[in-house]
Amino acid sequence: MAIKVNIKKLHLQKSIDEYKNGLIENGFTIIPIEIHHLEYYTNLPQNPTHKDPFDRLIISTAAVENLKIISKDEKFNLYQDIVETVW
């Protein structure tokens, strides 16, 4: 969120900390980036039509943690053999 705010692709009505607290209050878990996520990232197959490093980190983290990705971004479909995307 901070990166999107910084590059003016997202405008927040509240602070990032308030969003974090709201997620936790609603039963979500904040997953820290760990070395095993980064190790997976370095071996994630490259896709010539999708080079977004942050999306690839999300994909790597979801794969390692055996989680589904919730997104409307169709680029995640390029990795359906690695991780399941929920629309």
Biopython code that builds the backbone (N, CA, C, O; Angstrom):
import numpy as np
from Bio.PDB.StructureBuilder import StructureBuilder

atoms = [
    (1, "MET", "N", (0.827, -1.188, 0.000)),
    (1, "MET", "CA", (0.000, 0.000, 0.000)),
    (1, "MET", "C", (0.869, 1.248, 0.000)),
    (1, "MET", "O", (0.577, 2.219, -0.698)),
    (2, "ALA", "N", (1.931, 1.217, 0.781)),
    (2, "ALA", "CA", (2.802, 2.387, 0.872)),
    (2, "ALA", "C", (3.429, 2.715, -0.484)),
    (2, "ALA", "O", (3.551, 3.883, -0.853)),
    (3, "ILE", "N", (3.817, 1.695, -1.208)),
    (3, "ILE", "CA", (4.427, 1.918, -2.526)),
    (3, "ILE", "C", (3.407, 2.533, -3.479)),
    (3, "ILE", "O", (3.722, 3.486, -4.191)),
    (4, "LYS", "N", (2.186, 1.994, -3.497)),
    (4, "LYS", "CA", (1.143, 2.528, -4.379)),
    (4, "LYS", "C", (0.792, 3.970, -4.004)),
    (4, "LYS", "O", (0.559, 4.798, -4.885)),
    (5, "VAL", "N", (0.754, 4.275, -2.708)),
    (5, "VAL", "CA", (0.500, 5.651, -2.267)),
    (5, "VAL", "C", (1.627, 6.552, -2.748)),
    (5, "VAL", "O", (1.381, 7.646, -3.255)),
    (6, "ASN", "N", (2.859, 6.093, -2.587)),
    (6, "ASN", "CA", (4.026, 6.884, -2.955)),
    (6, "ASN", "C", (4.073, 7.219, -4.434)),
    (6, "ASN", "O", (4.502, 8.310, -4.809)),
    (7, "ILE", "N", (3.634, 6.288, -5.283)),
    (7, "ILE", "CA", (3.670, 6.543, -6.736)),
    (7, "ILE", "C", (2.333, 7.089, -7.254)),
    (7, "ILE", "O", (2.092, 7.140, -8.460)),
    (8, "LYS", "N", (1.474, 7.494, -6.312)),
    (8, "LYS", "CA", (0.197, 8.161, -6.621)),
    (8, "LYS", "C", (-0.800, 7.259, -7.363)),
    (8, "LYS", "O", (-1.633, 7.749, -8.125)),
    (9, "LYS", "N", (-0.712, 5.938, -7.138)),
    (9, "LYS", "CA", (-1.676, 5.018, -7.732)),
    (9, "LYS", "C", (-2.762, 4.620, -6.739)),
    (9, "LYS", "O", (-3.685, 3.879, -7.077)),
    (10, "LEU", "N", (-2.644, 5.121, -5.508)),
    (10, "LEU", "CA", (-3.616, 4.807, -4.473)),
    (10, "LEU", "C", (-3.720, 5.990, -3.529)),
    (10, "LEU", "O", (-2.709, 6.549, -3.103)),
    (11, "HIS", "N", (-4.949, 6.367, -3.207)),
    (11, "HIS", "CA", (-5.191, 7.419, -2.217)),
    (11, "HIS", "C", (-5.948, 6.784, -1.057)),
    (11, "HIS", "O", (-7.019, 6.210, -1.255)),
    (12, "LEU", "N", (-5.405, 6.882, 0.133)),
    (12, "LEU", "CA", (-6.023, 6.278, 1.306)),
    (12, "LEU", "C", (-6.835, 7.296, 2.090)),
    (12, "LEU", "O", (-6.461, 8.463, 2.207)),
    (13, "GLN", "N", (-7.952, 6.828, 2.620)),
    (13, "GLN", "CA", (-8.796, 7.671, 3.463)),
    (13, "GLN", "C", (-8.307, 7.655, 4.912)),
    (13, "GLN", "O", (-8.624, 8.554, 5.691)),
    (14, "LYS", "N", (-7.521, 6.610, 5.271)),
    (14, "LYS", "CA", (-7.011, 6.451, 6.629)),
    (14, "LYS", "C", (-5.517, 6.188, 6.542)),
    (14, "LYS", "O", (-4.963, 6.062, 5.449)),
    (15, "SER", "N", (-4.872, 6.105, 7.688)),
    (15, "SER", "CA", (-3.449, 5.771, 7.713)),
    (15, "SER", "C", (-3.279, 4.267, 7.450)),
    (15, "SER", "O", (-4.204, 3.482, 7.655)),
    (16, "ILE", "N", (-2.104, 3.891, 7.001)),
    (16, "ILE", "CA", (-1.817, 2.476, 6.760)),
    (16, "ILE", "C", (-1.983, 1.692, 8.056)),
    (16, "ILE", "O", (-2.475, 0.564, 8.035)),
    (17, "ASP", "N", (-1.584, 2.264, 9.167)),
    (17, "ASP", "CA", (-1.718, 1.594, 10.456)),
    (17, "ASP", "C", (-3.191, 1.320, 10.794)),
    (17, "ASP", "O", (-3.512, 0.274, 11.359)),
    (18, "GLU", "N", (-4.078, 2.249, 10.451)),
    (18, "GLU", "CA", (-5.509, 2.028, 10.693)),
    (18, "GLU", "C", (-6.036, 0.887, 9.835)),
    (18, "GLU", "O", (-6.849, 0.087, 10.300)),
    (19, "TYR", "N", (-5.582, 0.802, 8.587)),
    (19, "TYR", "CA", (-5.987, -0.315, 7.732)),
    (19, "TYR", "C", (-5.464, -1.631, 8.301)),
    (19, "TYR", "O", (-6.182, -2.630, 8.336)),
    (20, "LYS", "N", (-4.203, -1.624, 8.748)),
    (20, "LYS", "CA", (-3.606, -2.827, 9.346)),
    (20, "LYS", "C", (-4.434, -3.278, 10.541)),
    (20, "LYS", "O", (-4.762, -4.459, 10.655)),
    (21, "ASN", "N", (-4.774, -2.360, 11.425)),
    (21, "ASN", "CA", (-5.569, -2.702, 12.607)),
    (21, "ASN", "C", (-6.937, -3.252, 12.215)),
    (21, "ASN", "O", (-7.430, -4.192, 12.838)),
    (22, "GLY", "N", (-7.546, -2.673, 11.194)),
    (22, "GLY", "CA", (-8.841, -3.162, 10.723)),
    (22, "GLY", "C", (-8.749, -4.579, 10.178)),
    (22, "GLY", "O", (-9.638, -5.399, 10.408)),
    (23, "LEU", "N", (-7.679, -4.862, 9.461)),
    (23, "LEU", "CA", (-7.486, -6.225, 8.947)),
    (23, "LEU", "C", (-7.350, -7.222, 10.095)),
    (23, "LEU", "O", (-7.979, -8.280, 10.084)),
    (24, "ILE", "N", (-6.533, -6.883, 11.077)),
    (24, "ILE", "CA", (-6.319, -7.777, 12.221)),
    (24, "ILE", "C", (-7.621, -7.973, 12.995)),
    (24, "ILE", "O", (-7.937, -9.090, 13.405)),
    (25, "GLU", "N", (-8.369, -6.902, 13.194)),
    (25, "GLU", "CA", (-9.648, -6.987, 13.911)),
    (25, "GLU", "C", (-10.643, -7.878, 13.177)),
    (25, "GLU", "O", (-11.539, -8.450, 13.797)),
    (26, "ASN", "N", (-10.492, -7.999, 11.861)),
    (26, "ASN", "CA", (-11.397, -8.826, 11.066)),
    (26, "ASN", "C", (-10.837, -10.213, 10.774)),
    (26, "ASN", "O", (-11.321, -10.906, 9.879)),
    (27, "GLY", "N", (-9.825, -10.613, 11.521)),
    (27, "GLY", "CA", (-9.334, -11.977, 11.439)),
    (27, "GLY", "C", (-8.244, -12.249, 10.416)),
    (27, "GLY", "O", (-7.877, -13.404, 10.202)),
    (28, "PHE", "N", (-7.721, -11.212, 9.783)),
    (28, "PHE", "CA", (-6.634, -11.399, 8.828)),
    (28, "PHE", "C", (-5.305, -11.471, 9.572)),
    (28, "PHE", "O", (-5.154, -10.919, 10.662)),
    (29, "THR", "N", (-4.354, -12.158, 8.964)),
    (29, "THR", "CA", (-3.007, -12.247, 9.509)),
    (29, "THR", "C", (-2.060, -11.499, 8.589)),
    (29, "THR", "O", (-2.076, -11.708, 7.376)),
    (30, "ILE", "N", (-1.248, -10.641, 9.148)),
    (30, "ILE", "CA", (-0.229, -9.932, 8.369)),
    (30, "ILE", "C", (0.990, -10.845, 8.290)),
    (30, "ILE", "O", (1.550, -11.228, 9.317)),
    (31, "ILE", "N", (1.397, -11.192, 7.078)),
    (31, "ILE", "CA", (2.510, -12.115, 6.884)),
    (31, "ILE", "C", (3.772, -11.311, 6.585)),
    (31, "ILE", "O", (3.834, -10.604, 5.579)),
    (32, "PRO", "N", (4.771, -11.415, 7.447)),
    (32, "PRO", "CA", (6.033, -10.713, 7.159)),
    (32, "PRO", "C", (6.781, -11.406, 6.021)),
    (32, "PRO", "O", (6.643, -12.613, 5.821)),
    (33, "ILE", "N", (7.552, -10.652, 5.300)),
    (33, "ILE", "CA", (8.371, -11.236, 4.235)),
    (33, "ILE", "C", (9.560, -11.924, 4.886)),
    (33, "ILE", "O", (10.328, -11.301, 5.620)),
    (34, "GLU", "N", (9.701, -13.208, 4.611)),
    (34, "GLU", "CA", (10.758, -14.023, 5.201)),
    (34, "GLU", "C", (11.716, -14.491, 4.107)),
    (34, "GLU", "O", (11.410, -14.397, 2.919)),
    (35, "ILE", "N", (12.862, -14.987, 4.516)),
    (35, "ILE", "CA", (13.884, -15.419, 3.564)),
    (35, "ILE", "C", (13.379, -16.536, 2.655)),
    (35, "ILE", "O", (13.748, -16.577, 1.481)),
    (36, "HIS", "N", (12.542, -17.444, 3.165)),
    (36, "HIS", "CA", (12.052, -18.530, 2.307)),
    (36, "HIS", "C", (11.111, -18.021, 1.219)),
    (36, "HIS", "O", (10.995, -18.649, 0.166)),
    (37, "HIS", "N", (10.438, -16.896, 1.454)),
    (37, "HIS", "CA", (9.623, -16.285, 0.398)),
    (37, "HIS", "C", (10.545, -15.735, -0.698)),
    (37, "HIS", "O", (10.263, -15.861, -1.890)),
    (38, "LEU", "N", (11.641, -15.129, -0.267)),
    (38, "LEU", "CA", (12.591, -14.548, -1.223)),
    (38, "LEU", "C", (13.338, -15.631, -2.002)),
    (38, "LEU", "O", (13.639, -15.457, -3.183)),
    (39, "GLU", "N", (13.631, -16.738, -1.343)),
    (39, "GLU", "CA", (14.264, -17.851, -2.049)),
    (39, "GLU", "C", (13.344, -18.383, -3.148)),
    (39, "GLU", "O", (13.787, -18.664, -4.262)),
    (40, "TYR", "N", (12.064, -18.517, -2.821)),
    (40, "TYR", "CA", (11.094, -18.964, -3.826)),
    (40, "TYR", "C", (11.017, -17.947, -4.972)),
    (40, "TYR", "O", (10.965, -18.313, -6.146)),
    (41, "TYR", "N", (11.011, -16.680, -4.606)),
    (41, "TYR", "CA", (10.946, -15.583, -5.583)),
    (41, "TYR", "C", (12.082, -15.691, -6.606)),
    (41, "TYR", "O", (11.861, -15.510, -7.803)),
    (42, "THR", "N", (13.284, -15.984, -6.137)),
    (42, "THR", "CA", (14.431, -16.048, -7.060)),
    (42, "THR", "C", (14.306, -17.188, -8.059)),
    (42, "THR", "O", (14.941, -17.164, -9.113)),
    (43, "ASN", "N", (13.485, -18.194, -7.731)),
    (43, "ASN", "CA", (13.291, -19.330, -8.637)),
    (43, "ASN", "C", (11.948, -19.307, -9.360)),
    (43, "ASN", "O", (11.647, -20.215, -10.135)),
    (44, "LEU", "N", (11.146, -18.286, -9.115)),
    (44, "LEU", "CA", (9.842, -18.184, -9.772)),
    (44, "LEU", "C", (10.059, -17.998, -11.270)),
    (44, "LEU", "O", (10.791, -17.097, -11.679)),
    (45, "PRO", "N", (9.430, -18.842, -12.096)),
    (45, "PRO", "CA", (9.617, -18.708, -13.547)),
    (45, "PRO", "C", (9.249, -17.309, -14.045)),
    (45, "PRO", "O", (8.242, -16.732, -13.634)),
    (46, "GLN", "N", (10.071, -16.788, -14.921)),
    (46, "GLN", "CA", (9.817, -15.473, -15.526)),
    (46, "GLN", "C", (8.709, -15.593, -16.564)),
    (46, "GLN", "O", (8.639, -16.579, -17.298)),
    (47, "ASN", "N", (7.861, -14.605, -16.620)),
    (47, "ASN", "CA", (6.834, -14.534, -17.648)),
    (47, "ASN", "C", (7.073, -13.246, -18.420)),
    (47, "ASN", "O", (7.070, -12.166, -17.829)),
    (48, "PRO", "N", (7.280, -13.340, -19.739)),
    (48, "PRO", "CA", (7.618, -12.141, -20.518)),
    (48, "PRO", "C", (6.538, -11.057, -20.512)),
    (48, "PRO", "O", (6.834, -9.897, -20.797)),
    (49, "THR", "N", (5.301, -11.414, -20.196)),
    (49, "THR", "CA", (4.227, -10.421, -20.191)),
    (49, "THR", "C", (3.918, -9.888, -18.797)),
    (49, "THR", "O", (3.022, -9.060, -18.630)),
    (50, "HIS", "N", (4.655, -10.359, -17.802)),
    (50, "HIS", "CA", (4.389, -9.904, -16.437)),
    (50, "HIS", "C", (5.683, -9.838, -15.649)),
    (50, "HIS", "O", (6.230, -10.863, -15.242)),
    (51, "LYS", "N", (6.163, -8.629, -15.438)),
    (51, "LYS", "CA", (7.441, -8.453, -14.748)),
    (51, "LYS", "C", (7.318, -7.676, -13.440)),
    (51, "LYS", "O", (8.332, -7.327, -12.835)),
    (52, "ASP", "N", (6.102, -7.403, -12.997)),
    (52, "ASP", "CA", (5.891, -6.610, -11.790)),
    (52, "ASP", "C", (6.518, -7.319, -10.583)),
    (52, "ASP", "O", (6.044, -8.383, -10.186)),
    (53, "PRO", "N", (7.574, -6.747, -9.994)),
    (53, "PRO", "CA", (8.266, -7.432, -8.894)),
    (53, "PRO", "C", (7.408, -7.600, -7.642)),
    (53, "PRO", "O", (7.585, -8.569, -6.902)),
    (54, "PHE", "N", (6.497, -6.690, -7.396)),
    (54, "PHE", "CA", (5.662, -6.782, -6.203)),
    (54, "PHE", "C", (4.603, -7.865, -6.363)),
    (54, "PHE", "O", (4.318, -8.596, -5.414)),
    (55, "ASP", "N", (4.022, -7.977, -7.548)),
    (55, "ASP", "CA", (3.100, -9.082, -7.813)),
    (55, "ASP", "C", (3.818, -10.409, -7.659)),
    (55, "ASP", "O", (3.274, -11.357, -7.094)),
    (56, "ARG", "N", (5.037, -10.473, -8.161)),
    (56, "ARG", "CA", (5.801, -11.717, -8.082)),
    (56, "ARG", "C", (6.137, -12.067, -6.630)),
    (56, "ARG", "O", (6.222, -13.245, -6.285)),
    (57, "LEU", "N", (6.327, -11.062, -5.783)),
    (57, "LEU", "CA", (6.553, -11.320, -4.371)),
    (57, "LEU", "C", (5.268, -11.837, -3.706)),
    (57, "LEU", "O", (5.323, -12.728, -2.858)),
    (58, "ILE", "N", (4.132, -11.284, -4.087)),
    (58, "ILE", "CA", (2.844, -11.772, -3.585)),
    (58, "ILE", "C", (2.652, -13.230, -3.995)),
    (58, "ILE", "O", (2.250, -14.057, -3.177)),
    (59, "ILE", "N", (2.936, -13.545, -5.252)),
    (59, "ILE", "CA", (2.798, -14.914, -5.760)),
    (59, "ILE", "C", (3.728, -15.856, -5.006)),
    (59, "ILE", "O", (3.314, -16.946, -4.611)),
    (60, "SER", "N", (4.964, -15.456, -4.803)),
    (60, "SER", "CA", (5.931, -16.284, -4.092)),
    (60, "SER", "C", (5.496, -16.533, -2.656)),
    (60, "SER", "O", (5.568, -17.662, -2.172)),
    (61, "THR", "N", (5.051, -15.498, -1.979)),
    (61, "THR", "CA", (4.607, -15.630, -0.599)),
    (61, "THR", "C", (3.397, -16.554, -0.511)),
    (61, "THR", "O", (3.341, -17.420, 0.362)),
    (62, "ALA", "N", (2.434, -16.378, -1.404)),
    (62, "ALA", "CA", (1.241, -17.234, -1.410)),
    (62, "ALA", "C", (1.612, -18.690, -1.676)),
    (62, "ALA", "O", (1.064, -19.598, -1.051)),
    (63, "ALA", "N", (2.536, -18.911, -2.597)),
    (63, "ALA", "CA", (2.945, -20.284, -2.916)),
    (63, "ALA", "C", (3.601, -20.943, -1.708)),
    (63, "ALA", "O", (3.273, -22.080, -1.371)),
    (64, "VAL", "N", (4.520, -20.244, -1.055)),
    (64, "VAL", "CA", (5.223, -20.799, 0.100)),
    (64, "VAL", "C", (4.255, -21.062, 1.253)),
    (64, "VAL", "O", (4.360, -22.082, 1.935)),
    (65, "GLU", "N", (3.322, -20.152, 1.468)),
    (65, "GLU", "CA", (2.391, -20.260, 2.592)),
    (65, "GLU", "C", (1.147, -21.084, 2.251)),
    (65, "GLU", "O", (0.274, -21.279, 3.097)),
    (66, "ASN", "N", (1.072, -21.569, 1.002)),
    (66, "ASN", "CA", (-0.078, -22.350, 0.530)),
    (66, "ASN", "C", (-1.390, -21.564, 0.698)),
    (66, "ASN", "O", (-2.373, -22.068, 1.241)),
    (67, "LEU", "N", (-1.369, -20.318, 0.215)),
    (67, "LEU", "CA", (-2.515, -19.429, 0.303)),
    (67, "LEU", "C", (-3.052, -19.113, -1.086)),
    (67, "LEU", "O", (-2.332, -19.221, -2.079)),
    (68, "LYS", "N", (-4.316, -18.723, -1.149)),
    (68, "LYS", "CA", (-4.927, -18.255, -2.387)),
    (68, "LYS", "C", (-4.713, -16.749, -2.482)),
    (68, "LYS", "O", (-4.545, -16.070, -1.469)),
    (69, "ILE", "N", (-4.722, -16.242, -3.702)),
    (69, "ILE", "CA", (-4.610, -14.799, -3.929)),
    (69, "ILE", "C", (-5.985, -14.277, -4.327)),
    (69, "ILE", "O", (-6.642, -14.830, -5.209)),
    (70, "ILE", "N", (-6.403, -13.220, -3.675)),
    (70, "ILE", "CA", (-7.658, -12.552, -4.032)),
    (70, "ILE", "C", (-7.277, -11.308, -4.823)),
    (70, "ILE", "O", (-6.621, -10.408, -4.300)),
    (71, "SER", "N", (-7.696, -11.263, -6.099)),
    (71, "SER", "CA", (-7.328, -10.127, -6.946)),
    (71, "SER", "C", (-8.244, -10.054, -8.154)),
    (71, "SER", "O", (-8.811, -11.057, -8.586)),
    (72, "LYS", "N", (-8.377, -8.860, -8.685)),
    (72, "LYS", "CA", (-9.072, -8.692, -9.953)),
    (72, "LYS", "C", (-8.069, -8.559, -11.102)),
    (72, "LYS", "O", (-8.461, -8.423, -12.260)),
    (73, "ASP", "N", (-6.790, -8.598, -10.779)),
    (73, "ASP", "CA", (-5.719, -8.472, -11.766)),
    (73, "ASP", "C", (-5.561, -9.798, -12.520)),
    (73, "ASP", "O", (-5.166, -10.806, -11.934)),
    (74, "GLU", "N", (-5.865, -9.790, -13.798)),
    (74, "GLU", "CA", (-5.810, -11.004, -14.608)),
    (74, "GLU", "C", (-4.397, -11.538, -14.805)),
    (74, "GLU", "O", (-4.225, -12.688, -15.207)),
    (75, "LYS", "N", (-3.387, -10.726, -14.530)),
    (75, "LYS", "CA", (-1.998, -11.181, -14.674)),
    (75, "LYS", "C", (-1.694, -12.347, -13.731)),
    (75, "LYS", "O", (-0.824, -13.167, -14.027)),
    (76, "PHE", "N", (-2.394, -12.428, -12.609)),
    (76, "PHE", "CA", (-2.159, -13.526, -11.679)),
    (76, "PHE", "C", (-2.535, -14.879, -12.300)),
    (76, "PHE", "O", (-2.023, -15.918, -11.882)),
    (77, "ASN", "N", (-3.419, -14.865, -13.288)),
    (77, "ASN", "CA", (-3.786, -16.108, -13.981)),
    (77, "ASN", "C", (-2.591, -16.750, -14.678)),
    (77, "ASN", "O", (-2.600, -17.953, -14.938)),
    (78, "LEU", "N", (-1.576, -15.968, -14.980)),
    (78, "LEU", "CA", (-0.386, -16.502, -15.632)),
    (78, "LEU", "C", (0.345, -17.501, -14.736)),
    (78, "LEU", "O", (1.195, -18.257, -15.207)),
    (79, "TYR", "N", (0.018, -17.503, -13.462)),
    (79, "TYR", "CA", (0.693, -18.352, -12.484)),
    (79, "TYR", "C", (-0.252, -19.383, -11.874)),
    (79, "TYR", "O", (-0.001, -19.872, -10.772)),
    (80, "GLN", "N", (-1.333, -19.717, -12.575)),
    (80, "GLN", "CA", (-2.337, -20.617, -12.006)),
    (80, "GLN", "C", (-1.802, -22.023, -11.733)),
    (80, "GLN", "O", (-2.408, -22.777, -10.971)),
    (81, "ASP", "N", (-0.686, -22.378, -12.340)),
    (81, "ASP", "CA", (-0.079, -23.674, -12.026)),
    (81, "ASP", "C", (0.701, -23.617, -10.707)),
    (81, "ASP", "O", (1.109, -24.654, -10.184)),
    (82, "ILE", "N", (0.906, -22.422, -10.175)),
    (82, "ILE", "CA", (1.674, -22.228, -8.941)),
    (82, "ILE", "C", (0.764, -21.872, -7.770)),
    (82, "ILE", "O", (0.943, -22.371, -6.659)),
    (83, "VAL", "N", (-0.217, -21.002, -8.030)),
    (83, "VAL", "CA", (-1.070, -20.504, -6.954)),
    (83, "VAL", "C", (-2.478, -20.275, -7.478)),
    (83, "VAL", "O", (-2.663, -19.900, -8.636)),
    (84, "GLU", "N", (-3.472, -20.503, -6.623)),
    (84, "GLU", "CA", (-4.861, -20.298, -7.012)),
    (84, "GLU", "C", (-5.279, -18.850, -6.778)),
    (84, "GLU", "O", (-4.991, -18.271, -5.730)),
    (85, "THR", "N", (-5.959, -18.276, -7.762)),
    (85, "THR", "CA", (-6.451, -16.905, -7.648)),
    (85, "THR", "C", (-7.960, -16.929, -7.514)),
    (85, "THR", "O", (-8.644, -17.641, -8.248)),
    (86, "VAL", "N", (-8.480, -16.152, -6.576)),
    (86, "VAL", "CA", (-9.917, -16.015, -6.362)),
    (86, "VAL", "C", (-10.326, -14.661, -6.905)),
    (86, "VAL", "O", (-9.692, -13.650, -6.604)),
    (87, "TRP", "N", (-11.375, -14.632, -7.699)),
    (87, "TRP", "CA", (-11.836, -13.361, -8.306)),
    (87, "TRP", "C", (-12.938, -12.760, -7.531)),
    (87, "TRP", "O", (-13.441, -11.697, -7.896)),
]
sb = StructureBuilder()
sb.init_structure("model")
sb.init_model(0)
sb.init_chain("A")
sb.init_seg("    ")
for serial, (resi, resn, name, xyz) in enumerate(atoms, 1):
    if name == "N":
        sb.init_residue(resn, " ", resi, " ")
    sb.init_atom(name, np.array(xyz, "f"), 0.0, 1.0, " ", f" {name:<3s}", serial, name[0])
structure = sb.get_structure()
